[in-house]
Amino acid sequence: MKRTILYLLLFLAGWQWAAGTGLRAQNTAVTGDLSNTVPAEKWVLVIHGGAGGPPKGTMPQDIEQRFSDKLKEAMEIGAGILGKGGQSLDAVEAVIRFMEDCPLFNAGKGAVLNEEGVAELDASIMDGKTGLAGAVAGVTTIKNPVSAARAVMDKSPYVMLIGAGAEQFARRIGLEIVDPSYFITDVQLEKWKKSREEKHGTVGAVALDMHGDLAAATSTGGMMNKMQGRIGDSPVIGAGTYADNATCAVSCTGHGEFFIRNVVAYDVSALMKYKKMSLQDAAGFIILEKLKSMNASGGLIAVDKEGNITMPFNTNLMFRGFMTSEGKTEVQVY
């Protein structure tokens, strides 16, 4: 009888130990990331400042250097957030806000002008962890459209708000509102006066944070001399912006009508998910084969759940760069 009781106590003790270790393992799995195998502390940031421009060797060296310097400065802002364990959503928003405030880029301050000589702005953002997204389009008074897009995602039941409704929403939640003249720079005004067909790119950022979460954001002033009310791919979730923790985060730049019709950003993710293509192969096929065969110009940046990066484009140039937790930094133009 005593021996039986002893065996029973030993059995119970062993079961409790096994259950305890199993619970600890379960808690580790819950608090960790189940969607990928990214090593702890790893983060990646990729940005672009638009595709299209003059052939290599024809851009003044000082202008090329100014773009490169601002790209690096923008990345340092995002890296500062990611390096402290911050969220990828916060990083891409902060990067895009900086680029919207920089008159060099076609987003926010310095955006190109429509046929009426007004800057109409579009932006979007997407959370790869939750699948939530927000966008604004055709706005003329919101200083930082990307933050308005984030607010649509976080503070409304909607995905996209446009025009006066988006501006009223932004005003109500306390975002900074400016006069439309704020966005017009002397450089863009002169270009508007001279050109009726010139096309410009956008700005975008994608990121993978230490928690294994992906995010993407895109902002633009669209095409020079576009028809009032024209909306491109940048604020369209799945066309110009997409993020899914199971695959990748994507931000596009180029001729928006083609990117909308081909649902480019989502297509990268879909090729990875359903055809098991790598990030580089999926993005390369879409930009360098599919779109190029349609005479569609542009490019994209993307990062996958494992931290792999790709930045394909089929134009003369695309302002782009990346930073990683491993200390790799690169800025490229051509």
C-alpha positions as CSV (number, residue, x, y, z in Angstrom):
1,M,0.0,0.0,0.0
2,K,2.8,2.4,0.9
3,R,4.6,1.5,-2.3
4,T,1.5,2.2,-4.3
5,I,1.0,5.6,-2.7
6,L,4.7,6.4,-3.3
7,Y,4.3,5.6,-7.1
8,L,1.2,7.7,-7.2
9,L,2.9,10.7,-5.7
10,L,5.9,10.3,-8.1
11,F,3.5,10.1,-11.0
12,L,1.6,13.2,-10.0
13,A,4.8,15.1,-9.4
14,G,6.1,14.1,-12.8
15,W,2.8,15.1,-14.5
16,Q,2.9,18.5,-12.8
17,W,6.4,19.1,-13.9
18,A,5.6,18.1,-17.5
19,A,2.5,20.2,-17.5
20,G,4.5,23.2,-16.1
21,T,7.2,22.9,-18.7
22,G,4.5,22.5,-21.4
23,L,2.8,25.6,-20.2
24,R,6.0,27.6,-20.2
25,A,6.6,26.4,-23.8
26,Q,3.1,27.4,-24.7
27,N,3.5,30.8,-23.2
28,T,6.7,31.3,-25.1
29,A,5.0,30.4,-28.4
30,V,2.1,32.8,-27.6
31,T,4.3,35.8,-26.8
32,G,6.6,35.0,-29.7
33,D,5.8,35.1,-33.4
34,L,4.0,32.2,-35.0
35,S,4.0,33.4,-38.6
36,N,7.7,33.3,-39.4
37,T,11.1,32.3,-38.3
38,V,12.7,35.7,-38.0
39,P,15.5,35.7,-35.4
40,A,14.9,37.8,-32.3
41,E,16.1,41.4,-32.5
42,K,16.1,41.4,-36.3
43,W,14.5,44.4,-38.2
44,V,14.6,45.7,-41.8
45,L,13.5,49.0,-43.4
46,V,13.2,49.7,-47.1
47,I,12.2,53.0,-48.7
48,H,11.7,54.5,-52.1
49,G,11.4,58.1,-53.4
50,G,9.8,57.3,-56.7
51,A,10.7,55.7,-60.0
52,G,11.4,57.4,-63.4
53,G,13.7,60.2,-64.3
54,P,16.7,61.0,-66.6
55,P,19.2,58.5,-67.8
56,K,22.3,57.8,-65.7
57,G,24.9,60.5,-66.0
58,T,22.5,63.3,-66.9
59,M,21.2,64.3,-63.5
60,P,23.4,67.0,-61.8
61,Q,25.6,65.4,-59.2
62,D,24.5,67.8,-56.5
63,I,20.8,67.0,-57.0
64,E,21.5,63.3,-56.9
65,Q,23.4,63.8,-53.7
66,R,20.6,65.7,-52.1
67,F,18.2,63.0,-52.8
68,S,20.5,60.3,-51.5
69,D,21.2,62.3,-48.3
70,K,17.4,62.8,-47.6
71,L,16.8,59.1,-48.3
72,K,19.4,58.2,-45.7
73,E,18.0,60.7,-43.2
74,A,14.6,59.3,-43.7
75,M,15.9,55.7,-43.0
76,E,17.7,56.8,-39.9
77,I,14.3,58.0,-38.5
78,G,12.7,54.6,-39.1
79,A,15.8,52.8,-37.9
80,G,15.7,54.7,-34.7
81,I,12.1,53.4,-34.0
82,L,12.8,49.8,-35.1
83,G,16.1,49.6,-33.3
84,K,14.4,50.3,-30.0
85,G,11.8,47.5,-30.5
86,G,9.2,49.9,-32.0
87,Q,6.4,48.8,-34.3
88,S,6.8,48.6,-38.1
89,L,3.6,50.7,-38.5
90,D,5.1,53.5,-36.5
91,A,8.4,53.3,-38.4
92,V,6.8,53.5,-41.9
93,E,4.5,56.3,-40.9
94,A,7.4,58.3,-39.4
95,V,9.5,57.8,-42.5
96,I,6.7,58.9,-44.9
97,R,5.9,61.9,-42.7
98,F,9.6,63.0,-43.1
99,M,9.5,62.6,-46.9
100,E,6.1,64.4,-47.1
101,D,7.7,67.3,-45.3
102,C,10.8,67.3,-47.6
103,P,10.2,69.4,-50.8
104,L,12.4,67.1,-52.9
105,F,9.8,64.4,-53.1
106,N,6.4,64.2,-54.9
107,A,4.4,63.8,-51.7
108,G,3.1,66.5,-49.3
109,K,5.3,69.6,-49.5
110,G,6.7,69.6,-53.1
111,A,4.0,67.4,-54.6
112,V,3.3,67.9,-58.3
113,L,0.2,69.9,-59.4
114,N,-2.9,68.9,-61.1
115,E,-4.4,70.6,-64.2
116,E,-5.8,73.3,-62.0
117,G,-2.5,74.0,-60.4
118,V,-3.5,72.4,-57.1
119,A,-1.7,69.6,-55.2
120,E,-4.1,66.7,-54.7
121,L,-2.6,64.2,-52.3
122,D,-3.1,60.4,-51.7
123,A,-1.7,58.1,-49.1
124,S,-2.2,54.7,-47.6
125,I,-0.9,52.4,-44.9
126,M,-1.4,48.7,-44.0
127,D,-0.7,46.5,-41.0
128,G,0.6,43.1,-41.9
129,K,-0.2,41.7,-38.5
130,T,-4.0,42.5,-38.4
131,G,-4.7,43.1,-42.1
132,L,-6.2,46.5,-41.3
133,A,-5.5,49.3,-43.6
134,G,-6.3,53.0,-44.1
135,A,-6.1,55.5,-47.0
136,V,-7.0,59.1,-48.0
137,A,-7.2,60.4,-51.5
138,G,-7.7,63.7,-53.3
139,V,-6.9,65.8,-50.2
140,T,-5.6,69.3,-50.5
141,T,-5.2,70.6,-46.9
142,I,-3.9,67.7,-44.7
143,K,-0.2,68.4,-44.0
144,N,0.7,64.7,-43.6
145,P,-1.7,62.5,-45.6
146,V,0.0,59.3,-44.3
147,S,-1.0,60.2,-40.7
148,A,-4.5,60.8,-42.0
149,A,-4.4,57.3,-43.6
150,R,-3.2,55.8,-40.3
151,A,-6.1,57.6,-38.5
152,V,-8.6,56.2,-40.9
153,M,-7.3,52.7,-40.1
154,D,-7.1,53.3,-36.3
155,K,-10.0,55.6,-35.6
156,S,-12.7,54.8,-38.1
157,P,-14.6,51.8,-39.4
158,Y,-13.5,52.6,-42.9
159,V,-10.6,51.9,-45.2
160,M,-10.6,55.0,-47.5
161,L,-11.8,58.5,-47.2
162,I,-11.6,61.1,-50.0
163,G,-11.6,64.8,-50.6
164,A,-13.6,67.0,-48.3
165,G,-14.8,64.1,-46.1
166,A,-11.2,63.0,-45.4
167,E,-10.2,66.6,-44.6
168,Q,-13.2,67.0,-42.3
169,F,-12.2,63.8,-40.5
170,A,-8.6,64.9,-40.2
171,R,-9.6,68.3,-38.8
172,R,-12.0,66.6,-36.3
173,I,-9.3,64.3,-34.9
174,G,-6.7,67.1,-34.6
175,L,-4.3,66.5,-37.5
176,E,-2.5,69.6,-38.8
177,I,-4.4,71.4,-41.5
178,V,-2.7,73.8,-43.9
179,D,-3.6,76.1,-46.8
180,P,-3.3,74.4,-50.2
181,S,-0.6,76.8,-51.1
182,Y,1.7,75.2,-48.5
183,F,2.3,72.2,-50.8
184,I,3.4,74.3,-53.8
185,T,7.1,74.9,-54.2
186,D,8.7,77.2,-56.8
187,V,10.3,74.2,-58.5
188,Q,7.0,72.3,-59.0
189,L,5.2,75.5,-60.0
190,E,7.7,76.1,-62.7
191,K,7.5,72.5,-63.9
192,W,3.7,72.8,-64.0
193,K,3.9,75.9,-66.2
194,K,6.3,74.2,-68.6
195,S,5.0,70.6,-68.8
196,R,1.7,69.1,-69.5
197,E,2.7,65.4,-69.6
198,E,5.5,64.9,-67.1
199,K,5.1,62.0,-64.7
200,H,6.5,61.6,-61.3
201,G,6.8,58.9,-58.6
202,T,5.8,58.6,-55.1
203,V,7.4,57.9,-51.7
204,G,7.0,54.6,-49.8
205,A,8.3,52.5,-46.9
206,V,8.1,48.9,-45.9
207,A,9.4,47.5,-42.6
208,L,9.8,44.3,-40.6
209,D,10.1,44.9,-36.9
210,M,11.6,42.9,-34.0
211,H,8.2,41.3,-33.3
212,G,8.0,39.8,-36.8
213,D,5.3,42.2,-37.9
214,L,5.3,43.8,-41.4
215,A,3.9,47.1,-42.5
216,A,3.8,49.2,-45.7
217,A,2.9,52.9,-46.4
218,T,2.8,55.0,-49.6
219,S,2.2,58.7,-50.3
220,T,2.1,60.8,-53.4
221,G,1.0,63.9,-55.3
222,G,0.3,61.8,-58.3
223,M,1.0,62.8,-61.9
224,M,1.9,66.3,-63.1
225,N,-1.1,67.9,-64.7
226,K,-3.4,65.1,-63.9
227,M,-7.2,65.6,-64.3
228,Q,-8.8,67.0,-61.1
229,G,-10.1,64.0,-59.1
230,R,-7.8,61.4,-60.7
231,I,-6.7,58.8,-58.2
232,G,-3.7,56.6,-58.8
233,D,-2.6,53.3,-57.1
234,S,-0.9,54.8,-54.1
235,P,-4.0,55.0,-51.8
236,V,-5.5,51.8,-53.2
237,I,-4.9,48.8,-50.9
238,G,-3.6,45.9,-52.9
239,A,-2.5,48.1,-55.9
240,G,0.1,50.5,-54.5
241,T,0.3,49.2,-50.9
242,Y,0.0,45.8,-49.2
243,A,1.2,44.0,-46.2
244,D,0.6,40.5,-44.8
245,N,2.7,38.9,-42.1
246,A,2.4,35.6,-43.9
247,T,4.2,36.9,-46.9
248,C,5.5,40.4,-47.4
249,A,5.1,44.2,-47.3
250,V,5.0,46.1,-50.6
251,S,5.0,49.8,-51.7
252,C,4.8,50.6,-55.4
253,T,5.7,53.6,-57.6
254,G,5.0,54.2,-61.2
255,H,2.1,54.6,-63.7
256,G,-0.8,54.1,-61.3
257,E,-3.4,53.0,-63.8
258,F,-1.4,49.9,-64.7
259,F,-0.7,49.2,-61.0
260,I,-4.4,49.4,-60.2
261,R,-5.5,47.1,-63.1
262,N,-2.9,44.5,-62.2
263,V,-3.3,44.8,-58.4
264,V,0.5,44.8,-58.2
265,A,1.2,45.0,-54.5
266,Y,-1.2,42.2,-53.7
267,D,-0.1,40.1,-56.7
268,V,3.4,39.9,-55.2
269,S,2.0,38.5,-52.0
270,A,-0.4,36.1,-53.9
271,L,2.4,34.7,-56.0
272,M,4.4,34.0,-52.8
273,K,1.4,32.5,-51.0
274,Y,-0.2,30.4,-53.7
275,K,2.6,29.7,-56.2
276,K,5.3,29.5,-53.5
277,M,7.5,32.0,-55.3
278,S,10.3,33.8,-53.5
279,L,9.9,37.5,-52.9
280,Q,12.6,38.4,-55.5
281,D,11.1,36.1,-58.2
282,A,7.5,37.3,-57.6
283,A,8.4,41.0,-57.7
284,G,10.8,40.6,-60.5
285,F,8.3,38.8,-62.7
286,I,5.6,41.5,-62.1
287,I,7.9,44.6,-62.7
288,L,10.4,43.3,-65.2
289,E,8.2,41.0,-67.3
290,K,4.4,41.4,-66.8
291,L,4.3,45.2,-66.5
292,K,7.2,45.8,-68.9
293,S,5.3,43.8,-71.6
294,M,2.4,46.3,-71.2
295,N,4.8,49.3,-71.6
296,A,4.0,50.2,-67.9
297,S,6.7,52.0,-66.1
298,G,7.5,51.8,-62.4
299,G,8.9,49.8,-59.6
300,L,8.4,48.6,-56.1
301,I,10.1,47.9,-52.8
302,A,9.3,44.9,-50.6
303,V,10.5,42.9,-47.6
304,D,9.3,39.4,-46.7
305,K,8.6,37.8,-43.3
306,E,12.2,36.5,-43.2
307,G,13.8,39.9,-43.9
308,N,14.6,39.4,-47.5
309,I,14.6,42.6,-49.6
310,T,13.8,43.4,-53.2
311,M,13.7,46.7,-55.1
312,P,13.0,46.0,-58.9
313,F,12.2,48.8,-61.4
314,N,11.9,49.1,-65.1
315,T,12.6,52.8,-65.5
316,N,15.9,54.8,-65.8
317,L,16.1,55.1,-62.1
318,M,14.4,54.6,-58.7
319,F,15.4,56.4,-55.6
320,R,15.7,53.7,-53.0
321,G,17.5,52.4,-49.9
322,F,17.5,50.1,-47.0
323,M,18.8,49.6,-43.5
324,T,18.9,46.5,-41.3
325,S,19.6,45.5,-37.7
326,E,22.8,43.9,-39.0
327,G,24.2,47.3,-39.8
328,K,23.7,47.1,-43.6
329,T,22.9,50.5,-45.2
330,E,22.5,51.2,-48.8
331,V,21.1,54.1,-50.9
332,Q,20.8,53.6,-54.7
333,V,19.5,55.8,-57.6
334,Y,20.3,53.9,-60.8
